[in-house]
Amino acid sequence: MPKVVVPLTDTKIKKTKADPENIQKLSDGKGLFLMITKNGEKFWRFDYARPYTKKRNSISFGNYPIIGLAEARQRRDDARTLLAQNIDPQVEKLRIENEILNANKNIFSTVALEWATKQNFAEATVKGQQRLFEVIFKHIGRIPIHELKPMDILNICRIYEKEGKHETAKKVKTKCGQIFRYAVSLGLCERDVTQDLRGVLTTPEIKHMAAITDPNEFAKLLNDLDHYNGSVITQYALRIAPLVFVRPGELRHAKWADIDLEKNRWEYTPPKTKKKTGVSHIVPLSTQVIQMLKELAEITQANSAYVFPSLTSWQRPMSENTVNQALRRLGYTSEEACGHGFRASARTILEEVLEYPVEWIEQQLAHKVRDMHGTAYNRTKHLEKRSAMLQAWADYCENIKLNSIK
């Protein structure tokens, strides 16, 4: 006849004192025991036979009285339910613990920051991204990425939409989508939930960078640039920028090591393509630009790796706001002209006035140009023709400046 086990009570547990000589084991029945150590510590154990192997095993349910008698019995009953399904309670406990641990590691902010370290963004892009992350992390940063729903992302986007910042709302969706796709590749979630937001956000109004494309107005701008009375380094940057029409970030990061004054060539890898293709870009230098660079070399080359060093430290490149601030000092508003606008000025006038082929111009702008076979950007394609085009462009700019003075 099996031994009858009298269930435990809280009164019995509290009255049972520690035995300095032995560890005590009080049974509550159905595999549940309260262990009392020699120093009086009390903790719950559950003994059972493992599924299939039938080997004896024991797992802890925690200390008494933190885990009371009723909760200990509930945990025992839950374990017995798992055993009835041939599931080992200890294996299930470890699975849940690992799931929680992984969920904490895979919260959105952790995944996003890991993704960010693998990107090669320009400094301005990184700063803008940090501002977005502050808002995004505030709302979903602590949530495991696999638990996020489309509505979680939409709610953040709507914060900006209510303020009329539709472009920023779109950036939030795009940024989150990039992080979700990274998480999918690592097996941290099943899909990019931002795909469900297609057509939900208000389409932002397209705003082009401020640029002067009328030849007469552009001639006036060129004259004004020649008469900028601020820093001499800034003055050279202003005068060279329209003639090479590279992106502002590429201009201010220009290094002497990348410029060959003998071959009349500046060759570098744009940040926009460095991560994806690593293809370098070649800027043929006109005689006008070569002359200005030779003059500038006497000022900066001996003390800085940068052609246009910062006004505060020659170990850093010129600030991203320097050219735009100089244009403001010259009286041009942000709606009239900006550093990036020199690209649009050159593109428009080269095509519409000087009638150069669009493909040559786009190639020189370092835009992705595909040929009839679908082959993308070739850095040397039309190089001789582009060299002649940039010399003609510099000559044109010089002529319209002179004519505007008369």
N, C-alpha and C positions, 0 to 999 in steps of 0.2 A: 504494500500500500504506500503510495507516494507521500512524502512528508508534507504536512499542511503548513503553509507559510502565513503567518499573521502579518497583514499589511502594517507598514510603519505609520506613525502619527507624528505630528510636529512635537507633541509633548514628549514622546519617547525619545525622539532625536535630541531634543534639548537637554533631557535628563541624563542621557548617556555620556559619561565622562571619558576622557582619554585614558588609556592604559599605558603607562610608561614602558611596559615590557613588550606589548604586542599591538599589532595593527588590527583593528576590529572591522568586521564586515557585517553590516546589518542588511538583511534581505527584505525587499518589498514585494517580491514575487515577479514571475515572468521575466527574469533576467536582470532586474534592476536592483542595485546594491548601493548602500551608502558606506563609504570607506572612512574610517576615523583613524588618523595617524597617531603616533605616539605623542606628538606635541599638540594634538587637539584639532588639527585641520580636518575638515569634513568635505568630501567630494563624491560626486555620483559616478558610478560605472554601470555600463550595460554589457552583460556577457551574452554571447550568441554563437551559433554555428554558422560559418560562412556558407553562402550558396554554393552548391556543386561540390566543393572540396570537403565541406562539413568540418573544417578545422575550427577549433575554438578561438574566439577573438574577443577583445574587450575594448570599448571606446568610452571616452570621458564625456559626461554631460555638463561639466562645470562644478563649481564649488557651492556648497550650502553655507549660508542661507541666500546667497545671490540668486542661485537657482533653487526655488522652493520645491516642496514635495509635489505639488500639483503640476508644475511645469516639467519636473523630472519625469513624472508619469506620462505626460503628453509626449515628451521626446521618446520615451520607451515605446509608446503605442505607434508613433510615426515610424520608428525603426522597424517594428514588427510588421507594419504595413508594407514597407519596402522589401523586407525578407520574404513576405508572401508572394512578391512579384520577382523573386530571385535577384533582388538588387542588394548589394552589400552596403549597409549604412555608412561604413567608414569610407568606402569609395565614393559614395554620393556626397558625403561631407567634404571630402577633398575637392570634388568637382565643383561644388558650390563656392568653396573658398577661392579656388583658382579663377572662377568666373568673376567673382567680386574683385579679386586682385587685378585681373586683366581689364575689367571695366574701369577701374581707377587709373590704370596706365593709359587706357585708350579714350580718356575724356577728350572732347573736341579741342580744347586749348593745347593739350600736349601734342596731339597729332598735327595741329596747325603749325606749331612752332617747329616741330621736326621737319615738316614739309618746307617751311620757310628757309631752314638752314641749307637745304639742297638746291635752292634757287640762286641765280646769279643776277639779281636785280640791281638797277642803278640806284644810287643813293636817294634820289627823289622818290623813286618807287617804293623803296623800303620805308621811308618816312610816312608816305601816304598809307601804306599797308598797316603800319603800326597804329595809326589813328583809327582805321577800320577795325582792327583786332580789338582795340579797347572796348568798342561798343559791342562787337560780336561776342567777345568773351564774357562781358557783363551778363549777357542773357543766356548763352548756351555753353560757355566755356567749361563748366563742371559736369556737363552731361556726357555720358559715354556716346561716342559717335554713332554706334549702331542703334541707339535708342531714339535718335533724332528723327523728326517727321518733317514733311514739307512745310507744314504750318509754323513750325519753330523758326524756320528761316524766313518765311513770309512775314512773320510778326516783326522781325528786325527790319526788313525792307520797308515795311509800312511806317516805321518811325521816321525814315527819311522822306518817304512819299508825302506824309502829312506836312512836312516842311517845304515841299515843292522841290526837293533835291532828288529828282528822278534818276539822274546819272549816278549818284552815290548809291541809291537803292539797287540799281543794276550792278554796281561794283560789288556790293555785299553778296548778291546772288552768285555772281561770277567767281568771287574769291572762295565762297563756301563750296561751290561746285568743284573747284580745283582741289580743295582739301579732301572732299568726299572721294574723288577719283583716285587720289593718292591712297586713301584708306582702303578703297576697294582692291587696289593692286597689292596691298599688304594682307588682305583677308580680314580686315578689321570691321568691315561692313559689307553688305551685299550689293548695294547700288548707290548711285548719286541721286539723292532725293530731290535735289534742286531741278532735275529734269521735269518734275511734275509741276513746276512753276512757269512753264513756257506759256507766254501770252497773258499771264496774270498781272505782271507789272506794267505800269504806264511807260510807253516808249519815250525815252528822253529826247528832247529837241536837240538836233545835231548842231553843235557850235564849232565853227572852224577857228583856228588860231588867227589872231589879228594880223593882217598883212596888207601892205600897200602894193597893189598890182598895176596901178596906172603909171606909165613911164615918167610922166612929168612930176607926179607926186613922189615917185621913187627917186628921181634925180634930186629933188629937194631934200629927201631923207639922207641920201648919200653925202650931200654937202653939209648937212647938219652933223653927221657922224664925224666928218673931218674936223669940225670945229668944237668937238667936245673938249671941255677944259678941266676934266677931272684927272684921275690917275692915268699916267702915260700907258700903263699896261692895259687898262680898260679901253683906252683910246685905240690901241692897236687891235684889240679884240673886236671892237665895233667896226673898224675899217676892214678887217679881214673876213669877218663873219658873212657879209653879203656875197663875197667873191668865191667862197668855198661852199656855202649853203649846206653845211652839215648840221646835225642836230645840236642844240645848245650844250647838252651834256658831253657830247663828243668833242666839241670845240674846247670847252674849259678843261677837259681831261687830256688834251693834246700833250704829247711828250716829245722832247727833242730827239729822243732815241728812235722815234718812229718817222722822223722827217729827214729826207735826203735832199739837201739843198743843191747837190751836184746833179742829181737825176730829176730835180723838180717834181718830187713826189712825196706824198704823205700817205703812209699805209698803216692801218690799225684795224683792230677787230671791234666792231660796234657792240656795246653791251646787249642790244636787242637780239643779236644773232650769235653771240659768243656761246651761250648755253646750248642752243639748238643745232647750229651748224659749224660754228667756229670759223666761218669764212671771213677773211679779212676784206676790208674795203680800201680802194685806192682813190686818192684825191689828187689828180694832176694839179700842179701849182703854176699859176700864171706868173709872168715876169713881175707883175705888180705885187703879188703876194710874196714871191721870193725876196724882193727888195725889202718889204716890210719885215719879213722874218729875220733877215740878216741884221736889220737895225735892232730888232727886238732881242736877238741873240746876244748882242753886246750888253744888254741890260739884265736878262734873266738866266741865260744858259749856264753861266759859271756857278750860280748859286742855287739853281732849282732844276729838278728833272722835268718840271712842267713849263710849257711855253707861256702859259698865262697863270702864274702862281697867285695864291690868295694875297690880299693886301695885308693880312695880319700875320701870315706865316708862309714862307716860300716853300715849305715842305708839303703844303697842301695845294690843291687846285683852286682856281677862282671860285667864289661862291656862285651857286646856281641863280641867285637873284641879281648879280652884279650888272649883267647886260641889260636886263629889264629896268633896273633902277636908273641906269644911265639914260635909257630912252625916256624915262619919266622926267629926268632932269632937263632933257632937251625939249620937253613940252609935249611929248607924245603920250596919249592916254593908253590904257590897257586895251581899249576897243580899237585903237588905231594901229599900233605896232607892238611887236614883241620879238624876242630873239628867235623863236621858232618860225616867225613869219617871214624871215629872209628866204626860207625854203620855198614857200608859196610864191613869193615875189619872183624868184629865179625861175621856178617851174612855169609860171604863167607867161612871163615875158620871153623866155627862151622859146616857148612853143608858138605863142601868138604874134610876137613881134619879129624875133630872129628866125622863126620857122625851123627850128631844129626838130628832128624826129622825137616823138614822145618816148620811144624805147631808150634812146640815149640819155634823155633827161632822167627818166625813172631809174635807170641804171646808176646814174651819178648820185641820185638821191638815196641810194642803197635800199631801194624798194625791191620787193620780190618780183622779178620779171621772168615769166616763163616763155620759152621759145616754142616753135611749132611742134616739138617733140615732148613738150611738157617739162623740159629741164629748167630748174630754177636758177637763181642768181649765179652768174659767172663773173668773178671779180675783174677779169681781164678783157671781157667782151667789149668790143668797140673802144678799147683804151686809147688808141691813137686819135680816134675821132672825138672822143670825149676830151682829150687833152687840148685839141684844137678848139673845141666848143668852149671850154673854160677860159682859154686865152681870149677868144672872141667875146665872151661874156665880160671879162675884166676890161677889155678895150671899150666895149659898149658902155659899161658903167662909168668909165673915165670920161668918155665923150659926152654923155648926157649931163654929167656934172659940169663940165666946162661950158656947154651950151646954155645950161640953166643960169649961169652967172652973167652971161652977156645980156 
